[in-house]
Amino acid sequence: MAEATKKNKRIIFTGGGTAGHVTPNIALIEPLLREGWEVHYVGSENGIEKNLIAALTDVTYHSISTGKLRRYFSWQNFIDPFRVIKGYIQARKLVRAIQPDVIFSKGGFVSVPVVLGAGKVPVVAHESDYSPGLSNRIATRFTGKVCLSFEDTLQHVSQGKGIFTGTPIRPALYEGDRERALAFTGLSGEKPVLLVMGGSLGAQKLNELLRAALPRLSERYDVVHLCGKGKNDCDCVSCGYQQYEYIDKELPDLFALSDVVLSRAGANSVFELLALNKPSVLVPLTSASSRGDQLLNAQYMEKKGYAKVVDQNTATTDSLVAAIDEVYHQRAQYAERMCEDTRSDGTETILEIIKKAAKNG
């Protein structure tokens, strides 16, 4: 029995803070489990990653101390370095105990202690955004290969480390069913469907823009709105408008139902839309409330002809409705351009890189 166990490849995944740092990992974990890999996940005690990974019964979850890497003043900035040091010690002990063949880091503040504690274990990282985040900029100094969603990001990574792969896409997203979505939402299917997504935590400003435009949008579209926890609005409920705080297993069906999507511009969201050939209107987070990564992601998608971008700061009901109508009426052209992109789904390429690193480690 010990001999058989020894032959199984072991991998540690890490990444957390938002769903965008976890769902790409899940896309990679599932095929590795089917191949018999022993999979461990290192995340925070209370982060979203713990709940998302809990659904994977064959994955062993380990919690470590974490500290957020802030760009603004906070008293927590004086405490968090000690949490990171504690997390590094915990991660180092875990790596020694698990003895993985490879570590895969998706980023987020929880990943930094794990990458630093990897020792001689090969590390493969993935950067979703157009410009690398702070945690990945730190971690990539200690990684062998950095997989990139955007080809242009190669200029920001040390020569020889970066590989343009695209983003891992969960296979379940391709298995959506329109009829299941109609049954779930109670919509008639007689109107085109607008799907609105504000990210895993929702987006208050996007919610406000949409709800202000609902009287006009509902004349021509049925609207499915993923509004975020605690951000629902009962006053808006109507037969052609359905809102949900959070959606998990029904998301592929909602994608299959939608004709056009209104979304923030997180990297994983825009690449899922690209992989599914879903025409979209993107309203990226502003630089005042983020590091500007969504602005770059959205600009790239618009430049490629995959989406239309609306500026949150200048958006009005008129401009939002006009953008949605434009994309809907030109949806065939948008979808055709997206179909031609051969790097929309990087799952297989990244799996090959992980296996090569494990073999050579």
C-alpha distance (Angstrom), angle and dihedral (degrees) to the residues before:
residue distance angle dihedral
M1 . . .
A2 3.81 . .
E3 3.81 90.2 .
A4 3.81 91.9 52.7
T5 3.80 92.0 48.6
K6 3.77 92.0 50.1
K7 3.79 91.2 58.0
N8 3.81 92.9 57.6
K9 3.78 112.7 97.8
R10 3.79 115.1 -122.0
I11 3.78 126.1 -149.0
I12 3.79 135.1 -179.5
F13 3.79 117.1 -149.8
T14 3.78 121.3 -164.1
G15 3.77 135.9 178.1
G16 3.77 136.4 108.9
G17 3.76 151.6 139.7
T18 3.80 94.8 103.4
A19 3.80 134.9 28.6
G20 3.80 87.7 -108.1
H21 3.80 88.9 68.9
V22 3.80 92.4 49.9
T23 3.81 112.5 36.3
P24 3.84 93.9 63.9
N25 3.80 87.6 53.6
I26 3.80 89.6 53.1
A27 3.81 89.4 53.2
L28 3.82 88.0 58.3
I29 3.79 98.1 37.7
E30 3.80 96.3 58.4
P31 3.85 97.4 59.6
L32 3.81 91.4 42.8
L33 3.81 90.5 53.6
R34 3.80 89.6 51.4
E35 3.80 88.6 53.6
G36 3.79 91.4 53.7
W37 3.81 100.6 -102.8
E38 3.80 118.7 155.2
V39 3.80 104.2 -124.4
H40 3.80 127.6 -159.3
Y41 3.80 127.0 179.2
V42 3.79 125.2 -155.9
G43 3.79 115.5 -160.3
S44 3.78 142.4 135.0
E45 3.77 126.2 -67.8
N46 3.80 96.9 -114.6
G47 3.81 105.0 18.5
I48 3.79 126.7 120.6
E49 3.81 88.6 -107.5
K50 3.82 91.6 70.4
N51 3.80 92.8 58.4
L52 3.80 94.6 43.2
I53 3.81 94.3 48.9
A54 3.81 91.7 45.4
A55 3.81 87.7 75.5
L56 3.82 89.2 64.9
T57 3.79 101.5 77.1
D58 3.82 95.0 -172.4
V59 3.82 94.0 57.1
T60 3.81 120.3 90.6
Y61 3.81 111.2 -139.7
H62 3.81 122.3 -150.9
S63 3.82 124.0 -171.0
I64 3.79 123.8 -147.3
S65 3.78 135.6 177.8
T66 3.81 113.4 -89.9
G67 3.77 139.0 -169.6
K68 3.78 126.3 -160.5
L69 3.80 119.1 -120.5
R70 3.81 100.8 -133.8
R71 3.80 128.0 -172.3
Y72 3.80 93.6 -160.3
F73 3.79 135.1 64.2
S74 3.79 116.1 -81.8
W75 3.78 133.5 147.9
Q76 3.80 85.9 -127.2
N77 3.81 87.5 69.9
F78 3.80 88.4 72.7
I79 3.81 92.9 51.5
D80 3.79 102.0 38.2
P81 3.84 97.1 70.5
F82 3.81 87.5 64.5
R83 3.80 89.9 49.8
V84 3.80 89.5 51.7
I85 3.82 90.7 50.3
K86 3.81 89.9 49.9
G87 3.81 89.2 47.9
Y88 3.80 90.8 50.9
I89 3.81 91.2 53.4
Q90 3.81 91.0 48.2
A91 3.81 92.4 46.4
R92 3.79 92.3 48.5
K93 3.81 90.3 53.3
L94 3.81 90.8 48.7
V95 3.80 92.8 50.8
R96 3.80 90.9 51.1
A97 3.80 91.8 47.7
I98 3.82 97.3 44.8
Q99 3.83 96.4 37.5
P100 3.82 94.3 -157.1
D101 3.78 122.4 -163.3
V102 3.81 90.5 -137.9
I103 3.82 141.3 0.3
F104 3.81 122.9 -140.3
S105 3.80 118.2 -159.2
K106 3.80 123.1 -165.3
G107 3.78 95.2 -178.7
G108 3.76 134.9 -116.3
F109 3.78 124.5 125.3
V110 3.82 94.0 -74.2
S111 3.81 91.2 62.5
V112 3.80 96.5 62.2
P113 3.86 98.2 74.3
V114 3.81 90.0 45.4
V115 3.80 94.4 52.6
L116 3.81 91.6 44.1
G117 3.80 89.5 49.9
A118 3.80 95.1 49.3
G119 3.78 94.4 98.9
K120 3.81 109.2 -177.6
V121 3.81 94.3 -14.2
P122 3.83 109.8 114.6
V123 3.81 113.9 -111.0
V124 3.80 126.7 -152.7
A125 3.81 116.9 -170.0
H126 3.78 133.7 -169.4
E127 3.81 127.2 -149.4
S128 3.78 114.7 -163.3
D129 3.79 100.8 -177.6
Y130 3.78 130.0 78.5
S131 3.81 89.4 -116.8
P132 3.83 119.5 35.9
G133 3.79 117.5 -106.4
L134 3.80 122.7 -124.1
S135 3.81 95.0 -102.2
N136 3.80 92.0 52.5
R137 3.81 92.5 44.4
I138 3.81 87.4 58.3
A139 3.79 95.6 40.7
T140 3.81 97.8 46.1
R141 3.80 90.0 68.1
F142 3.80 86.1 69.5
T143 3.81 99.9 39.4
G144 3.78 131.0 93.7
K145 3.80 98.1 -147.9
V146 3.79 133.0 14.9
C147 3.81 116.3 -157.4
L148 3.80 113.8 -149.9
S149 3.79 132.8 -156.1
F150 3.82 93.5 -157.7
E151 3.78 123.3 50.8
D152 3.82 90.2 -147.1
T153 3.82 89.9 62.5
L154 3.81 90.0 72.6
Q155 3.82 87.6 85.7
H156 3.82 90.1 63.6
V157 3.83 96.1 52.7
S158 3.81 129.2 75.1
Q159 3.79 111.5 -91.6
G160 3.79 112.3 -92.6
K161 3.82 94.9 19.7
G162 3.80 102.2 75.2
I163 3.81 122.3 81.7
F164 3.80 122.7 -177.6
T165 3.80 102.7 -133.2
G166 3.79 109.2 144.6
T167 3.82 122.2 -127.9
P168 3.82 129.2 -55.3
I169 3.81 108.8 -108.3
R170 3.81 122.1 -159.0
P171 3.82 108.7 -115.4
A172 3.81 90.4 -137.2
L173 3.81 90.0 68.8
Y174 3.81 89.4 69.4
E175 3.81 91.9 54.4
G176 3.80 100.0 66.7
D177 3.78 120.7 138.3
R178 3.81 123.7 -150.7
E179 3.79 95.1 -153.8
R180 3.81 92.0 52.7
A181 3.80 88.5 51.4
L182 3.80 92.2 51.5
A183 3.80 90.1 50.8
F184 3.83 91.2 47.5
T185 3.81 96.0 47.4
G186 3.79 98.3 34.7
L187 3.81 90.4 -132.3
S188 3.79 119.1 148.5
G189 3.81 98.2 -132.0
E190 3.80 90.8 -132.6
K191 3.82 95.1 112.6
P192 3.81 128.8 50.9
V193 3.81 111.2 -95.5
L194 3.80 126.6 -122.6
L195 3.82 113.7 -159.3
V196 3.81 114.7 -158.7
M197 3.82 120.5 -161.6
G198 3.79 127.1 179.6
G199 3.79 98.5 179.1
S200 3.81 129.5 -94.8
L201 3.82 92.5 -54.2
G202 3.79 96.7 38.4
A203 3.80 126.7 -120.0
Q204 3.79 118.4 -106.5
K205 3.82 96.4 -163.7
L206 3.81 92.0 48.6
N207 3.81 89.0 48.4
E208 3.81 90.4 52.9
L209 3.80 92.9 48.9
L210 3.78 92.1 49.3
R211 3.80 96.3 46.1
A212 3.80 91.6 49.4
A213 3.81 88.4 54.1
L214 3.83 96.1 43.2
P215 3.82 97.2 97.6
R216 3.80 89.4 59.8
L217 3.78 98.5 35.0
S218 3.80 93.8 50.1
E219 3.81 90.0 60.2
R220 3.81 89.9 70.3
Y221 3.83 107.4 14.0
D222 3.77 140.3 48.2
V223 3.81 106.1 -133.5
V224 3.81 127.2 -145.1
H225 3.79 108.9 -170.2
L226 3.83 125.4 -165.9
C227 3.79 95.2 -164.5
G228 3.83 104.8 171.3
K229 3.79 133.6 -110.5
G230 3.80 112.7 -46.3
K231 3.81 92.4 1.9
N232 3.80 100.6 100.6
D233 3.80 120.4 122.2
C234 3.79 117.1 -152.4
D235 3.81 92.3 -167.2
C236 3.82 89.8 69.3
V237 3.81 98.0 53.1
S238 3.80 113.8 122.7
C239 3.79 138.2 148.2
G240 3.80 91.6 -92.2
Y241 3.81 96.9 42.7
Q242 3.79 124.8 67.7
Q243 3.80 123.2 177.7
Y244 3.80 129.5 -167.1
E245 3.79 128.1 -175.6
Y246 3.81 92.4 -145.5
I247 3.80 136.0 -4.0
D248 3.80 127.2 -164.0
K249 3.79 121.8 157.7
E250 3.83 93.4 18.8
L251 3.81 93.5 58.1
P252 3.85 96.1 91.9
D253 3.80 89.1 53.6
L254 3.80 91.8 49.7
F255 3.80 89.9 51.1
A256 3.81 89.4 51.1
L257 3.81 89.6 51.3
S258 3.81 97.1 47.7
D259 3.80 124.7 94.6
V260 3.80 95.8 -174.6
V261 3.82 132.4 10.6
L262 3.81 130.9 -144.8
S263 3.79 108.9 -158.9
R264 3.76 150.1 153.0
A265 3.80 112.9 -106.8
G266 3.78 105.3 -113.5
A267 3.79 108.6 152.3
N268 3.79 96.8 -115.9
S269 3.79 92.1 48.1
V270 3.79 94.5 51.5
F271 3.80 92.8 46.5
E272 3.79 91.8 48.9
L273 3.80 88.1 52.7
L274 3.80 89.1 48.3
A275 3.80 93.7 49.2
L276 3.81 90.6 49.7
N277 3.83 92.9 43.5
K278 3.79 92.3 -123.8
P279 3.84 114.8 162.2
S280 3.78 109.2 -133.1
V281 3.78 148.5 -175.4
L282 3.81 109.6 -139.8
V283 3.81 124.3 -154.0
P284 3.81 103.7 -174.7
L285 3.77 124.8 -158.5
T286 3.78 110.5 -97.3
S287 3.79 123.8 -113.2
A288 3.81 88.0 -111.3
S289 3.80 91.4 66.8
S290 3.83 100.3 31.0
R291 3.78 141.2 22.7
G292 3.81 89.1 -92.0
D293 3.80 97.1 -102.6
Q294 3.81 93.9 127.1
L295 3.79 91.0 53.5
L296 3.81 90.1 55.8
N297 3.81 92.7 44.4
A298 3.81 91.1 51.4
Q299 3.81 94.4 45.6
Y300 3.80 90.0 52.8
M301 3.80 92.4 50.9
E302 3.80 92.1 48.1
K303 3.80 92.1 47.4
K304 3.81 89.3 53.8
G305 3.80 91.0 50.3
Y306 3.80 94.0 -115.2
A307 3.81 98.9 116.5
K308 3.79 145.7 4.1
V309 3.80 119.4 -117.9
V310 3.81 125.6 -140.5
D311 3.82 119.0 -165.8
Q312 3.80 109.4 -127.1
N313 3.81 92.0 -149.8
T314 3.80 94.9 56.7
A315 3.81 101.2 28.0
T316 3.78 118.6 127.1
T317 3.78 132.8 178.5
D318 3.80 88.6 -100.1
S319 3.81 95.3 50.1
L320 3.80 93.7 44.9
V321 3.81 94.2 49.5
A322 3.81 91.0 45.0
A323 3.82 91.6 51.8
I324 3.82 93.1 48.7
D325 3.81 91.6 47.5
E326 3.81 91.6 48.4
V327 3.79 93.7 51.4
Y328 3.79 92.4 44.4
H329 3.80 93.4 51.9
Q330 3.82 91.1 46.5
R331 3.82 95.1 40.1
A332 3.81 94.0 119.8
Q333 3.81 91.9 57.0
Y334 3.81 92.0 46.5
A335 3.81 91.8 49.3
E336 3.80 92.3 47.9
R337 3.81 92.1 54.4
M338 3.81 91.4 47.9
C339 3.81 91.4 49.8
E340 3.80 88.9 61.0
D341 3.83 93.4 59.1
T342 3.81 107.4 101.3
R343 3.83 96.2 -172.7
S344 3.80 99.5 56.3
D345 3.83 91.7 109.1
G346 3.79 115.9 41.4
T347 3.81 98.4 173.8
E348 3.81 99.2 111.3
T349 3.81 94.5 41.6
I350 3.81 92.4 51.2
L351 3.80 92.1 46.5
E352 3.81 88.9 55.1
I353 3.82 90.5 51.5
I354 3.83 91.4 49.4
K355 3.81 92.3 49.7
K356 3.79 92.4 47.5
A357 3.81 91.1 50.5
A358 3.82 90.8 48.9
K359 3.79 91.4 49.4
N360 3.79 94.8 48.5
G361 3.81 97.0 38.4
